[in-house]
Amino acid sequence: MGRRFAVEMLVMSKLPSAHFWNGRRVFLTGHTGFKGGWMALWLKQLGATVCGYALEPEVQPSLFQSLRLSEWMDSRIGDIRDLPKMQSVLTAFDPSIVIHMAAQPLVRDSYADPVKTYSTNVMGTTHVLEIARTNPCIAGAVIVTSDKCYENLEQAAPYREGDRLGGRDPYSSSKACAEMIVSAYWWSYFRALDGQALASVRGGNVIGGGDWSKDRLVPDLIAAFAQSRTAVIRHPESVRPWQHVLELVRGYLLAAEYICGASATESPQAWNFGPEIADTVSVAVLASKVAAAWGGRAEFGIRRKDNAPHEATLLTLDHSKARSELGWRPVWSLDDAIQATVAWNKAFYDGCDMLSFSQRQLANYIDPHAADRTSGQSAARPAPTKISMTATGT
């Protein structure tokens, strides 16, 4: 006799494996940047041995300095466009994993300097792939691109990994080119290589502590609020897939684990990492949430410029492939991500030790109760996602 019953259970998204990463040698490009700094921190927590290769930080202050990365990891300053130098550093380090995060990451900067954007994002990626495919010690390479790699049709439907690539601005098109290069290298080389895997990963708009990039919404808002002045936003109606930087870092780590343990595939691997649909909101909504989290007299206004460079209005991502294949799903809601971002920045302006604070915030992300157990402090306290599952029994 059959019966159906609903089971309420707490479901936590999959976490990177310490067993996989402990002692593993990882070559990380872009460690002096915002996302790269958080990646280096998590790899350290997992027990990996990391060699970072990147330019000097482009902003002051920087997450690289706040986390004192040069004190506890092998930090090499170099340009990914310099193939001989990068090859020499990587070969001497002898890694088994390459995570490529170095890039020119800003849409508006790509309009100002398209040559730098293409040479960094296209040729820099080519250099990483060329080094990886000629070094048999490398078991897997993960190439980080962007959600902007898709040809943006301003459609309501979220973009999937098989959708057409493209871009109207130099940054977006450079990321589409990087994806095409990854595909070409997979078909031409990696497909036939024994024990060497390759994948690309595409994330949405990230927020989090330690981002001081110019012309980015949340850093601009927080800089204004910290100085008790009115912030300015440009495109209040634009909709983006906002998420905390740790969501993406976790996805990239899971992707690396997957390709190193998976059997041969018939096509190149790629995954989207984006928030739940409810957290894909407009610039105005996000700005309001950040102002509310900051508190006090935090305010913002709108300033539109005539003849401003084109920026996409609507962009959403479908992460169902990452959910089904990698066990990845967002852990923090947008409100959790904003609270963590504001907490990090307030701690910075209060003169806290940001390495310790960031370690606690990472621990809190992994386990909401860990920060209390270790230090009595917590940056954000998300609850596990509760879902209703229907099971069939006899």
C-alpha positions in Angstrom: 0.0 0.0 0.0 1.5 3.3 -1.1 1.6 6.5 0.9 2.9 10.1 0.4 4.2 12.3 3.1 5.8 15.7 3.3 9.1 16.0 5.1 10.3 19.3 6.4 14.1 19.4 6.5 17.0 21.8 6.7 19.1 21.8 3.5 22.6 23.4 3.5 24.4 24.0 0.2 27.5 21.9 -0.4 30.8 23.2 0.9 34.3 22.7 -0.5 36.1 19.6 0.8 39.0 20.1 3.1 40.1 16.6 2.2 40.4 17.6 -1.4 42.2 21.0 -0.8 44.4 20.3 2.2 48.0 20.3 1.0 47.0 21.0 -2.6 49.2 23.5 -4.6 47.0 26.2 -6.2 48.2 28.8 -8.7 45.8 31.7 -8.3 45.8 34.7 -10.6 44.2 37.9 -9.4 44.9 37.4 -5.7 45.4 41.2 -5.2 41.8 41.9 -6.3 38.6 41.8 -4.4 37.3 38.3 -5.3 40.8 36.9 -5.5 41.6 38.0 -1.9 38.6 36.2 -0.6 39.5 33.1 -2.7 43.0 33.2 -1.2 41.6 33.4 2.4 39.3 30.4 1.8 42.0 28.3 0.3 44.2 29.1 3.3 41.4 28.0 5.6 41.1 24.7 3.6 44.8 24.0 4.0 45.9 24.6 0.4 49.3 26.0 -0.5 48.7 29.0 -2.7 50.9 31.0 -5.1 49.2 34.2 -6.2 50.2 36.0 -9.4 48.8 39.5 -10.1 49.5 43.2 -10.6 49.8 45.4 -7.5 46.4 46.4 -6.1 44.9 49.1 -8.2 43.1 50.8 -5.3 44.0 52.1 -1.9 43.0 50.8 0.6 42.8 47.2 -0.7 41.6 43.8 0.5 45.1 42.5 -0.3 46.5 44.8 2.3 43.7 44.4 4.8 44.2 40.6 4.8 48.0 40.9 4.9 48.1 38.4 2.1 51.8 38.9 1.3 52.7 37.8 4.9 51.1 34.3 4.7 51.1 33.3 1.1 53.5 33.2 -1.8 52.5 36.5 -3.5 54.1 37.3 -6.9 53.6 40.6 -8.6 53.3 40.2 -12.4 51.2 40.8 -15.4 49.2 37.9 -17.0 50.0 39.5 -20.4 53.7 38.7 -19.7 53.7 35.0 -20.8 57.3 34.2 -20.1 57.3 35.6 -16.6 54.0 33.9 -15.6 55.2 30.6 -17.1 58.4 30.8 -15.1 56.6 31.5 -11.8 54.0 28.8 -12.4 56.5 26.1 -13.5 58.7 26.8 -10.5 55.7 26.5 -8.1 54.5 23.3 -9.7 50.7 23.5 -8.9 48.0 20.9 -9.5 45.2 23.4 -9.8 45.0 26.8 -11.6 42.3 29.3 -10.7 42.3 32.2 -13.1 40.6 35.3 -11.6 42.9 38.2 -12.9 41.0 40.5 -15.2 40.1 44.0 -16.1 36.7 43.8 -14.3 34.9 47.1 -15.0 32.5 48.0 -17.8 33.1 51.7 -17.6 36.9 51.2 -17.7 36.6 49.1 -20.8 35.1 52.1 -22.6 38.0 54.3 -21.5 40.7 51.7 -22.4 39.5 48.9 -24.7 43.0 47.8 -25.7 43.9 47.1 -22.1 40.6 45.3 -21.5 41.0 43.0 -24.5 44.7 42.4 -24.0 44.1 41.5 -20.3 40.8 39.5 -20.6 41.5 37.9 -23.9 45.3 37.4 -24.3 45.7 37.0 -20.5 43.3 34.2 -20.5 45.0 32.7 -23.6 48.3 32.8 -21.7 46.9 31.0 -18.7 45.4 28.3 -20.9 48.6 27.9 -22.9 50.6 27.4 -19.7 48.1 25.0 -18.2 47.8 22.7 -21.3 51.6 22.4 -21.5 52.1 21.5 -17.8 51.1 17.9 -17.1 51.3 18.6 -13.4 48.1 20.6 -13.6 45.0 18.4 -13.0 42.4 21.2 -13.5 42.1 24.8 -14.6 39.1 27.0 -13.7 38.7 30.1 -15.8 36.6 32.8 -14.2 34.6 35.0 -16.7 31.4 36.9 -16.0 27.6 36.9 -16.3 28.2 39.7 -18.9 29.6 37.1 -21.3 26.0 36.4 -22.7 24.6 38.4 -25.5 22.2 40.5 -23.5 18.7 40.7 -25.1 17.3 42.5 -22.1 15.0 39.4 -21.6 13.2 38.4 -18.4 14.3 34.8 -18.7 17.5 34.0 -16.9 20.5 33.1 -19.0 21.6 29.5 -19.2 25.1 28.1 -19.9 24.2 27.2 -23.5 22.8 30.6 -24.4 24.5 32.7 -27.1 27.6 34.7 -26.1 28.3 38.3 -27.0 28.5 41.9 -25.7 27.9 45.4 -26.8 30.6 47.0 -24.7 34.3 46.1 -24.7 34.2 44.4 -21.3 31.2 42.2 -22.0 32.6 41.2 -25.4 36.0 40.5 -23.9 34.4 38.0 -21.5 32.5 36.4 -24.4 35.8 36.1 -26.2 37.4 34.5 -23.1 34.6 31.9 -23.1 35.2 31.1 -26.7 38.9 30.7 -26.1 38.2 28.3 -23.2 36.0 26.3 -25.6 38.6 26.3 -28.3 41.3 25.1 -26.0 39.1 22.4 -24.6 38.2 21.1 -28.1 41.7 21.5 -29.5 43.8 20.3 -26.5 42.3 19.5 -23.1 39.8 17.0 -24.6 42.6 14.8 -25.6 44.8 15.3 -22.5 44.8 12.6 -19.9 44.2 13.8 -16.4 43.9 17.5 -17.2 40.5 19.1 -17.0 39.2 22.6 -17.8 36.0 24.6 -17.0 34.7 28.2 -17.1 32.6 29.8 -14.3 30.2 32.7 -14.6 29.1 34.7 -11.6 26.7 37.6 -11.1 27.3 41.0 -9.5 29.3 40.5 -6.3 29.2 42.5 -3.1 31.2 42.1 0.1 33.8 43.6 2.4 37.0 44.8 0.9 35.7 46.0 -2.4 36.9 49.6 -3.1 36.6 49.4 -6.9 35.6 52.7 -8.5 32.3 53.0 -10.3 30.8 50.1 -8.4 27.5 50.6 -6.7 28.0 49.3 -3.2 31.6 50.6 -2.7 30.4 54.1 -3.9 27.4 53.9 -1.5 29.5 52.9 1.5 32.2 55.4 0.8 29.5 58.2 0.8 27.8 56.9 3.9 31.0 56.6 5.8 31.7 60.3 5.0 28.2 61.3 5.9 27.4 62.6 2.4 24.7 61.8 0.0 25.6 58.9 -2.4 24.7 59.1 -6.1 23.4 56.3 -8.3 23.3 56.3 -12.1 20.9 53.7 -13.3 18.2 53.0 -10.6 16.1 50.9 -12.9 18.9 48.4 -13.8 18.4 44.9 -12.5 21.3 42.7 -11.6 21.9 39.3 -9.9 23.4 40.5 -6.6 25.2 38.1 -4.3 27.9 37.9 -1.7 31.5 37.2 -2.9 31.7 34.1 -0.8 28.9 32.5 -2.8 31.0 32.8 -6.0 34.2 31.7 -4.3 32.5 28.6 -3.0 31.1 27.8 -6.5 34.5 28.2 -8.1 36.1 25.8 -5.5 33.3 23.2 -6.1 33.8 23.5 -9.8 37.5 22.7 -9.4 36.8 19.7 -7.3 34.2 18.5 -9.8 36.4 18.6 -12.9 39.3 17.0 -11.1 37.1 14.0 -10.1 34.8 13.8 -13.0 35.1 11.4 -15.9 35.7 12.7 -19.5 32.9 14.9 -20.9 31.7 15.3 -24.5 31.7 19.1 -24.4 33.4 22.0 -22.4 32.2 22.5 -18.8 30.7 25.8 -17.7 28.5 26.9 -14.7 26.5 29.9 -13.7 26.5 31.0 -10.1 23.6 33.4 -9.4 21.2 34.3 -6.6 17.6 33.2 -6.2 15.2 35.1 -8.4 13.9 37.1 -5.4 17.4 38.5 -4.8 17.7 39.8 -8.4 16.7 43.4 -7.8 17.1 46.8 -9.2 19.9 49.3 -8.3 17.4 51.5 -6.5 16.2 48.6 -4.3 19.7 47.5 -3.5 20.7 51.0 -2.7 17.8 51.4 -0.3 18.7 48.1 1.4 22.3 49.2 1.9 21.3 52.6 3.2 18.9 50.9 5.7 21.6 48.5 6.9 24.1 51.3 7.3 21.7 53.3 9.4 21.9 56.9 10.6 21.3 59.5 7.9 22.5 57.4 5.0 20.9 58.8 1.8 21.3 58.6 -1.9 20.2 60.5 -5.0 20.0 59.9 -8.7 22.1 61.6 -11.3 21.7 60.7 -15.0 24.3 61.7 -17.5 23.5 62.4 -21.2 25.5 60.4 -23.6 26.6 58.0 -20.9 28.1 54.7 -22.1 25.7 51.8 -22.6 25.2 49.5 -19.7 22.7 46.6 -19.8 19.4 47.2 -18.0 18.3 43.7 -17.2 20.4 40.6 -16.5 19.6 37.5 -14.6 21.2 34.0 -14.3 19.9 30.5 -14.1 22.0 28.4 -11.7 20.1 25.2 -12.0 23.1 23.4 -13.6 25.3 24.3 -10.7 22.6 23.2 -8.3 22.2 19.8 -9.9 25.8 18.9 -10.8 27.8 20.6 -8.1 25.3 20.7 -5.2 25.7 24.5 -5.1 22.9 26.9 -4.1 23.0 30.3 -2.5 23.5 30.2 1.3 23.0 33.9 2.1 20.0 35.9 1.0 20.5 39.4 -0.4 19.7 40.9 3.0 22.3 38.6 4.7 24.9 39.6 2.1 24.2 43.3 2.7 24.4 42.9 6.4 27.8 41.1 6.1 29.1 43.7 3.7 28.1 46.6 6.0 29.5 44.8 9.0 32.8 44.3 7.3 33.1 47.9 6.3 32.1 49.3 9.6 34.7 47.1 11.3 37.3 48.4 8.8 36.4 52.0 9.6 36.5 51.2 13.3 40.1 50.0 12.9 39.6 46.3 13.6 42.0 43.6 12.6 40.4 42.8 9.2 42.2 39.4 8.8 40.7 38.1 12.0 37.3 39.7 11.2 37.3 38.2 7.7 38.2 34.8 9.1 35.3 35.0 11.5 33.0 36.1 8.7 34.1 33.2 6.5 33.6 30.8 9.5 30.1 32.3 10.0 29.3 31.8 6.3 30.3 28.1 6.5 28.6 27.6 9.9 26.3 30.3 11.3 27.3 29.3 14.9 31.0 29.0 14.4 31.8 32.7 15.0 30.0 32.6 18.4 32.0 29.5 19.4 35.3 31.0 18.5 35.1 34.6 19.4 31.6 35.6 20.6 31.1 37.7 17.4 29.0 37.2 14.3 28.8 39.3 11.1 25.6 37.9 9.7 23.4 35.1 10.9 21.5 33.4 8.0 19.3 30.4 8.8 19.6 27.3 6.8 17.2 27.2 3.8 14.0 25.4 4.7 12.3 23.5 1.9 9.4 21.1 1.6 10.2 17.8 0.1 7.6 15.2 -0.9 8.6 11.6 -0.6 6.9 8.4 -1.7 7.0 5.2 0.4 5.2 1.9 0.6 
